[in-house]
Amino acid sequence: MLQGNDYLTIGVSMIKIGIMADIHNNLIALNSMLNVFEHEECEEIICCGDMIGIGPFPEETIKKIKSIKNLRCVLGNHEIYLLNGITWPYPDQMDEDEAQHHLWEHGELSEGSKEFIQQLPHKLFLEREGFKIAVLHYCLDENNQYTNYTKNPSPDDCDSMFSEINADIIVYGHNHITAVVNSKKRIYINCGSLGCPHVYEGIAKGGILTIDKGIIKFRPISAEYDLQTVINKIDEIEYPASNVIKSIFYGIHNKINE
């Protein structure tokens, strides 16, 4: 696994990379997106963190991720909760129900899955077809803490948030919103959340980055999956904060109130 500012170069004339972020324990959505990446013949896959948290399949999701060939992956804030532990005072204004959710989830992960997460870097630098690509979950301060959250960042916002990163393309996640921002300095890509649809529709978000003869293209991808299977599993387990999670991250209340 690459660390810190290491660079990895693949010397081909054209490359196609699958991009995903914020899987959040949604194994069903992950499988659907991986099928798309396979159909599109992506040479490698980038994951921008937050593999865990929220959904009902923590161990199954990490086992699946570990099996992906040519995967480049970084930590998200939910993985950092695992690494740092959930103790009082809770991080990020976390309430008791949310803390108990994370404690439940961490208890579901095998030692092998925890070891896999522990060796992931906070950020990763790749070089593809002469372009430097930075992969991280969101903007980090000098202590590798996430900061300066901006819901819909402008080009100037992005340049400010990622001012310390030397790259032509920055791929990130965290806010679950698909966005491609071009500034005078670089291109910023957020492919949206793979595992948290926020509305009751069962759509996983991802994307494909193509670099061909000096031309950078990003294509957002939407992959349908059976969300009801996810909801049924949540209801079966009834883990801490599951009702709030269904409302906020899966939009169940919107469907009921229509």
C-alpha positions as CSV (number, residue, x, y, z in Angstrom):
1,M,0.0,0.0,0.0
2,L,1.4,3.4,-1.0
3,Q,1.9,5.9,1.8
4,G,1.9,9.7,2.0
5,N,3.4,11.4,-1.0
6,D,4.5,8.3,-2.9
7,Y,3.7,8.3,-6.6
8,L,2.7,5.3,-8.7
9,T,3.0,5.5,-12.5
10,I,1.2,3.4,-15.1
11,G,2.7,3.9,-18.5
12,V,-0.1,3.4,-21.0
13,S,-1.4,5.7,-23.7
14,M,-4.9,5.8,-22.3
15,I,-6.3,4.9,-18.9
16,K,-9.8,4.5,-17.5
17,I,-10.2,4.7,-13.7
18,G,-13.4,3.9,-11.7
19,I,-14.0,6.5,-9.0
20,M,-16.1,5.8,-5.9
21,A,-16.5,7.3,-2.4
22,D,-18.7,7.1,0.7
23,I,-19.7,3.5,0.4
24,H,-20.9,3.5,4.0
25,N,-21.3,-0.2,4.5
26,N,-23.7,-0.5,1.6
27,L,-22.6,-3.8,0.1
28,I,-25.5,-4.0,-2.3
29,A,-24.7,-0.7,-3.9
30,L,-21.0,-1.5,-4.0
31,N,-21.6,-4.7,-6.0
32,S,-23.8,-2.8,-8.5
33,M,-21.1,-0.1,-9.1
34,L,-18.3,-2.7,-9.4
35,N,-20.4,-4.4,-12.1
36,V,-20.4,-1.1,-14.0
37,F,-16.7,-0.6,-13.6
38,E,-16.1,-4.2,-14.9
39,H,-18.4,-3.6,-17.9
40,E,-16.6,-0.3,-18.6
41,E,-13.2,-2.2,-18.4
42,C,-11.7,0.2,-15.9
43,E,-8.0,-0.6,-15.3
44,E,-8.1,0.5,-11.7
45,I,-10.4,1.8,-9.1
46,I,-10.0,4.7,-6.7
47,C,-11.9,4.9,-3.4
48,C,-12.0,8.2,-1.6
49,G,-12.8,6.9,1.9
50,D,-15.8,6.4,4.2
51,M,-16.1,2.7,3.3
52,I,-17.7,2.1,6.7
53,G,-20.3,3.8,8.9
54,I,-24.1,4.1,8.5
55,G,-25.2,1.0,6.6
56,P,-25.8,-2.6,7.7
57,F,-22.9,-4.6,6.1
58,P,-19.6,-3.4,7.8
59,E,-17.7,-6.7,7.6
60,E,-19.1,-7.8,4.3
61,T,-18.3,-4.5,2.7
62,I,-14.6,-4.4,3.8
63,K,-14.2,-8.1,2.7
64,K,-15.5,-7.1,-0.7
65,I,-13.2,-4.0,-0.9
66,K,-10.2,-6.1,0.0
67,S,-10.9,-8.4,-2.9
68,I,-10.9,-5.6,-5.5
69,K,-7.9,-5.8,-7.9
70,N,-6.0,-2.6,-8.6
71,L,-7.7,-0.7,-5.8
72,R,-6.2,2.6,-4.5
73,C,-7.9,3.6,-1.3
74,V,-7.6,6.3,1.4
75,L,-9.1,6.8,4.9
76,G,-12.3,8.7,5.5
77,N,-13.5,10.3,8.7
78,H,-15.5,7.1,9.5
79,E,-12.3,5.0,9.3
80,I,-10.6,7.5,11.6
81,Y,-13.4,7.0,14.1
82,L,-12.3,3.3,14.2
83,L,-8.6,4.1,14.4
84,N,-9.0,6.7,17.2
85,G,-11.7,4.9,19.0
86,I,-15.1,6.3,20.3
87,T,-14.6,7.7,23.7
88,W,-16.1,10.7,25.6
89,P,-16.0,13.5,24.6
90,Y,-17.2,12.2,21.3
91,P,-15.7,13.6,18.1
92,D,-17.4,15.9,15.6
93,Q,-20.3,16.8,18.0
94,M,-21.4,13.2,17.9
95,D,-24.4,12.3,20.1
96,E,-24.8,9.2,22.2
97,D,-26.9,7.3,19.6
98,E,-24.4,8.0,16.9
99,A,-21.5,6.9,19.2
100,Q,-23.3,3.7,20.0
101,H,-23.8,3.1,16.3
102,H,-20.1,3.3,15.7
103,L,-19.3,1.1,18.6
104,W,-21.7,-1.5,17.3
105,E,-20.2,-1.3,13.8
106,H,-16.6,-1.5,15.0
107,G,-17.5,-4.7,17.0
108,E,-18.8,-6.3,13.7
109,L,-15.4,-5.9,12.0
110,S,-13.0,-8.7,12.0
111,E,-9.3,-8.2,13.0
112,G,-8.4,-8.7,9.4
113,S,-10.7,-5.9,8.3
114,K,-9.4,-3.6,11.0
115,E,-5.8,-4.3,9.9
116,F,-6.7,-3.5,6.3
117,I,-8.2,-0.2,7.4
118,Q,-5.2,0.6,9.7
119,Q,-2.7,0.5,6.9
120,L,-4.5,2.9,4.6
121,P,-3.1,6.4,4.1
122,H,-4.9,9.7,4.7
123,K,-4.0,10.8,1.2
124,L,-2.5,9.2,-1.9
125,F,-0.7,10.6,-4.9
126,L,-0.8,8.9,-8.3
127,E,0.7,9.8,-11.7
128,R,-1.2,8.8,-14.8
129,E,-0.4,9.9,-18.3
130,G,1.7,12.8,-17.1
131,F,-0.9,14.1,-14.7
132,K,-0.6,14.1,-11.0
133,I,-3.7,12.8,-9.2
134,A,-4.3,13.4,-5.5
135,V,-6.8,11.2,-3.7
136,L,-8.2,12.1,-0.3
137,H,-11.5,12.1,1.6
138,Y,-11.7,15.8,2.1
139,C,-9.5,18.8,2.9
140,L,-7.0,18.0,5.7
141,D,-5.1,20.2,8.1
142,E,-1.6,19.7,9.3
143,N,-2.8,17.1,11.8
144,N,-4.7,15.1,9.2
145,Q,-8.0,16.4,10.6
146,Y,-10.9,17.2,8.2
147,T,-11.7,20.9,8.1
148,N,-13.3,23.8,6.2
149,Y,-16.5,21.9,5.2
150,T,-18.1,23.6,2.2
151,K,-21.3,22.0,0.8
152,N,-21.1,23.4,-2.7
153,P,-17.6,24.7,-3.1
154,S,-16.7,27.3,-5.8
155,P,-13.4,27.1,-7.7
156,D,-11.9,29.6,-5.2
157,D,-13.3,27.5,-2.3
158,C,-11.6,24.4,-3.7
159,D,-8.3,26.2,-4.2
160,S,-8.4,27.3,-0.6
161,M,-9.5,24.0,0.9
162,F,-6.8,22.0,-1.0
163,S,-4.1,24.8,-1.1
164,E,-1.4,22.4,0.2
165,I,-2.0,19.7,-2.4
166,N,0.3,19.7,-5.5
167,A,-1.7,17.9,-8.2
168,D,-3.5,18.4,-11.5
169,I,-6.5,16.5,-10.4
170,I,-7.9,16.2,-6.9
171,V,-10.4,13.4,-6.3
172,Y,-12.3,13.5,-3.0
173,G,-15.7,12.7,-1.3
174,H,-17.3,13.4,2.1
175,N,-20.2,15.6,1.3
176,H,-22.1,13.1,-0.9
177,I,-22.6,15.6,-3.7
178,T,-21.5,15.0,-7.2
179,A,-19.4,17.9,-8.5
180,V,-16.7,18.7,-11.0
181,V,-15.0,22.0,-10.4
182,N,-12.4,23.5,-12.8
183,S,-10.2,26.2,-11.4
184,K,-7.2,27.9,-12.9
185,K,-5.0,25.6,-10.9
186,R,-6.6,22.2,-11.3
187,I,-9.7,20.0,-11.6
188,Y,-11.6,18.8,-8.6
189,I,-13.8,15.7,-8.8
190,N,-16.4,14.5,-6.2
191,C,-18.3,11.5,-7.6
192,G,-21.0,11.7,-4.9
193,S,-22.0,9.0,-2.4
194,L,-22.1,5.4,-3.5
195,G,-23.9,4.1,-0.5
196,C,-26.2,6.8,0.8
197,P,-28.8,7.8,-1.7
198,H,-30.6,10.3,0.6
199,V,-33.8,9.6,-1.2
200,Y,-35.7,6.4,-1.6
201,E,-34.5,5.4,-5.1
202,G,-31.7,2.9,-4.8
203,I,-29.1,4.8,-6.9
204,A,-25.4,4.4,-6.3
205,K,-23.2,7.3,-7.4
206,G,-19.7,7.0,-8.8
207,G,-17.8,8.0,-11.9
208,I,-15.2,7.1,-14.5
209,L,-12.1,9.2,-15.0
210,T,-10.5,8.9,-18.5
211,I,-7.1,10.3,-19.5
212,D,-6.4,9.9,-23.2
213,K,-3.7,11.7,-25.1
214,G,-3.5,14.6,-22.6
215,I,-7.3,15.0,-22.4
216,I,-9.0,14.6,-19.0
217,K,-12.7,13.5,-19.0
218,F,-14.9,12.6,-16.1
219,R,-18.3,10.9,-16.5
220,P,-20.6,10.5,-13.6
221,I,-22.1,7.1,-13.2
222,S,-25.5,6.1,-11.6
223,A,-25.9,2.4,-10.8
224,E,-29.3,1.0,-9.7
225,Y,-29.5,-1.4,-6.8
226,D,-32.1,-3.0,-4.6
227,L,-32.4,-0.5,-1.7
228,Q,-35.2,-2.4,-0.1
229,T,-32.7,-5.2,0.6
230,V,-30.6,-2.7,2.5
231,I,-33.5,-1.4,4.5
232,N,-34.7,-4.9,5.3
233,K,-31.3,-5.7,6.7
234,I,-31.3,-2.5,8.8
235,D,-34.7,-3.4,10.2
236,E,-33.6,-7.0,10.9
237,I,-30.5,-5.9,12.9
238,E,-32.1,-2.7,14.5
239,Y,-28.6,-1.4,15.3
240,P,-28.2,1.9,17.3
241,A,-29.5,5.0,15.5
242,S,-31.0,2.9,12.7
243,N,-34.3,4.9,12.5
244,V,-32.4,8.2,12.3
245,I,-30.0,6.7,9.7
246,K,-33.0,5.5,7.5
247,S,-34.5,9.0,7.6
248,I,-31.4,11.1,7.0
249,F,-29.3,8.8,4.7
250,Y,-32.0,6.8,2.9
251,G,-34.9,9.2,2.7
252,I,-37.4,6.7,4.1
253,H,-39.5,9.5,5.7
254,N,-39.8,11.2,2.3
255,K,-41.4,8.1,0.8
256,I,-43.8,7.6,3.8
257,N,-45.0,11.2,3.7
258,E,-45.7,11.4,0.0
